[in-house]
Amino acid sequence: GINAEYGVGWTGVYCLVIEFAPTQLRNPCSAATLIMWSCGYIVIVGLSYFITHWRYIFLAAAVLNVLTAVPLLLLPKSPRFLLVQGREEEAKRGLIAYSRAVGNPISLDKVELVYKKRVLSFVEQLKDFNKYRTMAKETALLVAFWFIIAVLFYSFSFGWGKISDDLYTSYLLGACGKFIAFSLIIPVCMWLGTRRATLFFLAVTIVSNFAAMPDLMFGEKWSLEHIACLIGSMGVSAAFGVIYLFTSELAPTSHRGMVLSLSSSSARVGSFIGPYMSLMYNVADRRVPLVVFAVLTALCGTAVWFQPDTTGRRIPETPKDVERYAGQKRYREIVENEG
């Protein structure tokens, strides 16, 4: 239950981040959200160290959840989403409220917002996947990616206990690794772009898996496997972080909630399988799970390879925009007229 609520809440927050951020700030805003998420890992390790009773740990987590909800109550609704629904006046009020929140109040009294109304029922959205094949293909690849990357992410996360003899030290190192990984998203995405940055992080993970295979010790407690797996965990975490941004940029505003929900749902299934994957260390040679992880990472890379690059591109508002960006002939004329 907690896992499901976490997935739904985090997906909603991410939709808000993407829909409020301008094109040039999508990458920094996205990464900043993930950096704060990794700080939460560090905080929860500290809470677990100082609070020994499990009931009080859950109480502390509940208090943190309440504090997290406060900013969401203060934020206005997404103007993009309201426009897609045809709720122009609410979109105006949202824009005005947002401008006041950032200290730059504007007036839209003489501005008339015009947007084609769309039916946004669950059934109609599902039908759109059959009608708009490019959106369906991109979503299918994203769902597959999210599932596999979640298997890897939680396999590494539940293997943190092997990093050190002390459990708290192990999880603190893992949490710090996530902080570093999410911090690297901003410069790497600015350097390579969203798609190639994802492929880069996946390549780092594959190399790390193979680098962990030799039996090489550094002192009595640390081995090459420990270091390589920590780097691999950072690569998986960074790729998992970028895919939130990548998915939000590929999915149209009208269907972004559904696409992220489908992707996040597949990731939740992967999160159940991931911890059991790490148990392979107990029943097989340690190189076997490393090879499996490398193959799964390569499959993730294949799913990303067939996606378009979204760097610097306007996010699509409707499925028609997705088809236009893909260069579909029936929509190309509209693109030329808009240009």
C-alpha positions in Angstrom: 0.0 0.0 0.0 2.8 2.4 0.9 4.6 1.6 -2.3 1.5 2.3 -4.4 0.7 5.6 -2.6 4.4 6.7 -3.1 4.3 5.9 -6.8 1.0 7.8 -7.4 2.1 10.8 -5.3 5.6 11.0 -6.9 4.1 10.7 -10.4 1.7 13.6 -9.8 4.4 15.8 -8.4 6.6 15.1 -11.5 3.8 16.1 -13.8 3.5 19.4 -12.0 7.2 20.0 -12.2 7.4 19.4 -16.0 4.2 21.4 -16.8 5.3 24.4 -14.9 8.9 24.5 -16.0 9.9 26.4 -19.2 11.8 24.4 -21.9 15.3 25.7 -20.9 14.7 24.8 -17.2 13.1 21.4 -17.6 16.4 19.6 -17.0 17.5 21.6 -13.9 14.0 21.5 -12.3 13.7 17.8 -13.0 17.1 17.0 -11.5 16.5 19.3 -8.5 13.4 17.3 -7.7 15.4 14.1 -7.8 18.3 15.6 -5.7 15.8 16.4 -3.0 14.4 12.9 -3.3 18.0 11.5 -2.6 18.3 13.9 0.4 15.2 12.1 1.7 17.1 8.8 1.5 19.8 10.3 3.7 17.3 11.7 6.1 15.5 8.4 6.5 18.8 6.6 7.2 19.5 9.1 10.0 16.0 8.7 11.4 16.4 4.9 11.4 19.7 5.2 13.2 18.4 7.4 16.0 14.8 6.1 16.2 15.0 2.4 17.1 11.3 1.5 17.4 9.6 0.8 14.1 6.3 2.5 15.1 8.1 5.8 15.7 9.9 5.5 12.4 6.6 5.2 10.6 5.3 8.1 12.7 8.3 10.3 11.6 7.7 9.2 8.0 4.0 10.2 8.3 5.0 13.7 9.6 7.4 14.1 6.6 4.6 13.2 4.2 2.3 15.8 5.8 5.0 18.4 5.4 5.5 17.3 1.7 1.8 17.9 1.0 1.8 21.5 2.2 3.5 23.0 -0.9 1.1 21.0 -3.2 -1.8 22.7 -1.5 -0.3 26.2 -2.2 0.5 25.5 -5.9 -2.1 26.5 -8.5 -3.4 23.9 -11.0 -1.4 23.4 -14.1 -2.5 25.9 -16.8 -1.4 23.5 -19.5 -3.7 20.8 -18.2 -6.6 23.2 -17.8 -6.2 24.5 -21.3 -6.2 21.0 -22.8 -9.5 20.4 -20.9 -10.9 23.6 -22.3 -11.1 25.3 -18.9 -9.8 28.7 -20.1 -10.9 30.9 -17.2 -9.4 28.5 -14.7 -6.2 28.5 -16.7 -6.2 32.3 -16.5 -6.6 32.2 -12.8 -3.8 29.6 -12.5 -1.4 31.8 -14.6 -2.2 34.8 -12.5 -1.7 32.9 -9.2 1.6 31.5 -10.5 2.8 34.9 -11.6 2.0 36.3 -8.1 3.8 33.4 -6.5 7.0 34.2 -8.3 6.7 37.9 -7.7 5.9 39.0 -11.2 2.1 39.6 -11.2 0.4 39.9 -14.6 -3.1 40.8 -15.8 -5.0 38.7 -18.3 -8.2 40.6 -18.3 -7.9 41.5 -22.0 -6.4 38.2 -23.1 -8.7 35.5 -24.5 -7.3 32.0 -24.3 -8.5 29.8 -27.1 -8.0 26.0 -27.0 -9.8 23.1 -28.6 -11.7 21.2 -26.1 -10.9 17.5 -25.8 -12.7 14.6 -24.2 -10.3 13.3 -21.5 -12.1 10.3 -20.2 -10.1 7.2 -19.4 -11.8 5.2 -22.2 -11.2 7.9 -24.8 -7.6 8.2 -23.8 -7.1 4.5 -24.3 -8.7 4.7 -27.8 -6.2 7.4 -28.7 -3.4 4.9 -28.4 -5.0 2.9 -31.2 -5.5 6.0 -33.3 -2.1 7.6 -32.8 0.4 4.9 -33.4 3.5 6.9 -32.7 2.3 7.8 -29.2 1.4 4.1 -28.7 4.9 2.9 -29.8 6.7 5.5 -27.7 4.5 4.6 -24.6 5.1 0.8 -25.1 8.9 1.4 -25.2 8.7 3.6 -22.1 6.6 1.1 -20.2 9.2 -1.6 -21.0 12.1 0.6 -20.0 10.5 1.6 -16.7 9.8 -2.0 -15.8 13.4 -3.2 -16.5 15.1 -0.1 -14.9 13.0 -0.6 -11.8 14.1 -4.2 -11.5 17.7 -3.0 -11.7 17.2 0.0 -9.4 15.6 -2.0 -6.6 18.0 -4.9 -7.1 20.9 -2.6 -6.4 19.0 -0.8 -3.6 18.3 -4.0 -1.7 21.9 -5.0 -2.2 23.3 -2.0 -0.4 23.7 -4.0 2.8 26.7 -5.8 1.1 28.7 -2.6 0.8 29.8 -2.6 4.4 29.6 -4.7 7.5 27.5 -1.9 9.2 24.0 -1.7 7.7 23.6 2.0 8.4 26.9 2.8 6.7 26.0 0.7 3.7 22.7 2.5 3.2 24.2 5.9 3.9 26.8 5.2 1.2 24.1 4.1 -1.2 22.0 7.2 -0.5 25.1 9.4 -1.1 25.6 7.6 -4.3 22.1 8.5 -5.4 22.7 12.1 -4.5 25.8 12.2 -6.7 24.0 10.4 -9.5 21.1 12.8 -9.6 23.4 15.8 -9.3 25.2 14.5 -12.4 22.0 14.6 -14.4 22.1 18.4 -15.0 25.6 18.7 -16.6 25.3 15.4 -18.5 21.9 16.2 -20.0 23.2 19.7 -20.9 26.2 18.1 -22.5 24.6 15.2 -24.3 20.9 15.8 -24.4 18.2 13.8 -22.7 18.3 10.7 -24.9 22.0 10.4 -25.2 22.5 11.1 -21.5 20.2 8.1 -20.7 22.3 5.9 -23.0 25.5 7.2 -21.4 24.3 6.3 -17.9 23.2 2.8 -19.1 26.6 2.3 -20.7 28.3 3.2 -17.4 26.1 0.6 -15.7 27.0 -2.2 -18.2 30.7 -1.5 -17.9 30.4 -1.5 -14.1 28.7 -4.9 -14.1 31.6 -6.4 -16.1 34.2 -4.6 -14.1 32.8 -6.1 -10.9 33.6 -9.7 -12.1 37.4 -10.0 -11.4 38.4 -11.0 -7.8 40.4 -8.0 -6.8 40.6 -6.8 -3.2 41.5 -3.3 -1.9 42.3 -3.9 1.8 40.4 -6.3 4.0 36.9 -5.0 3.4 36.7 -3.4 0.0 36.9 -5.1 -3.3 36.6 -4.1 -7.0 33.1 -5.6 -6.9 32.0 -3.2 -4.1 33.3 -0.2 -6.0 32.1 -1.2 -9.4 28.6 -2.1 -8.1 28.4 1.3 -6.3 29.2 3.0 -9.6 26.7 0.8 -11.3 24.0 1.7 -8.8 24.7 5.4 -9.5 24.4 4.7 -13.2 21.1 3.0 -12.8 19.8 5.8 -10.4 20.8 8.5 -12.9 19.1 6.6 -15.8 16.0 6.1 -13.7 16.0 9.9 -12.9 16.4 11.0 -16.5 13.6 8.7 -17.7 11.2 10.7 -15.6 12.1 13.8 -17.6 12.3 11.9 -20.9 8.8 10.4 -20.4 7.3 13.7 -19.5 8.8 15.3 -22.6 7.6 12.6 -24.9 4.0 12.3 -23.5 1.5 15.0 -24.6 -0.1 17.1 -21.9 -3.5 15.6 -22.5 -2.2 12.1 -21.8 0.9 12.8 -19.7 -0.8 11.6 -16.5 -1.9 8.3 -18.1 1.5 7.7 -19.7 3.4 8.4 -16.5 0.8 6.2 -14.6 1.3 3.3 -17.0 5.0 3.6 -16.8 5.1 4.0 -13.0 2.7 1.0 -12.7 5.1 -1.1 -14.7 8.0 0.2 -12.5 6.1 -0.8 -9.4 5.9 -4.4 -10.7 9.6 -4.2 -11.4 10.2 -3.0 -7.8 8.6 -6.2 -6.5 10.8 -8.4 -8.7 14.1 -6.4 -8.1 14.8 -7.5 -4.5 14.4 -11.2 -5.5 16.9 -10.7 -8.4 19.5 -9.7 -5.8 19.0 -13.1 -4.1 20.7 -14.8 -7.0 24.0 -14.0 -5.2 22.9 -16.6 -2.6 22.2 -19.4 -5.0 24.6 -18.9 -8.0 28.1 -17.7 -8.7 28.3 -13.9 -8.2 29.1 -13.4 -11.9 25.7 -14.8 -13.0 23.6 -11.9 -11.6 26.2 -9.4 -12.9 25.7 -10.8 -16.4 21.9 -10.8 -16.0 22.0 -7.1 -14.9 24.2 -6.2 -17.8 21.8 -7.9 -20.3 18.8 -6.1 -18.7 20.6 -2.8 -18.9 21.3 -3.4 -22.6 17.6 -4.1 -23.2 16.9 -0.7 -21.5 19.3 0.9 -23.9 17.6 -0.7 -26.9 14.2 0.8 -25.7 15.8 4.2 -25.5 17.6 3.9 -28.8 14.4 3.8 -30.7 13.0 7.0 -29.0 13.4 10.5 -30.5 15.5 13.1 -28.7 13.5 15.7 -26.9 16.3 18.1 -25.9 15.2 21.7 -26.4 11.9 20.7 -28.0 8.5 22.0 -27.0 6.6 19.4 -25.1 3.6 18.1 -27.1 0.1 19.2 -25.9 -2.0 16.6 -27.7 -1.4 13.3 -29.5 -1.5 15.1 -32.8 1.6 17.0 -31.7 3.4 13.7 -31.1 2.6 12.6 -34.6 3.7 15.9 -36.1 7.0 15.8 -34.3 7.5 12.3 -35.7 7.0 13.7 -39.2 3.8 11.8 -40.0 2.6 12.8 -43.5 -1.0 13.6 -42.6 0.2 16.1 -40.0 3.2 17.5 -41.8 1.2 20.2 -43.6 -0.1 21.5 -40.3 3.5 21.7 -39.0 4.6 23.7 -42.0 1.7 26.1 -41.6 2.6 26.6 -38.0 6.2 27.3 -38.9 
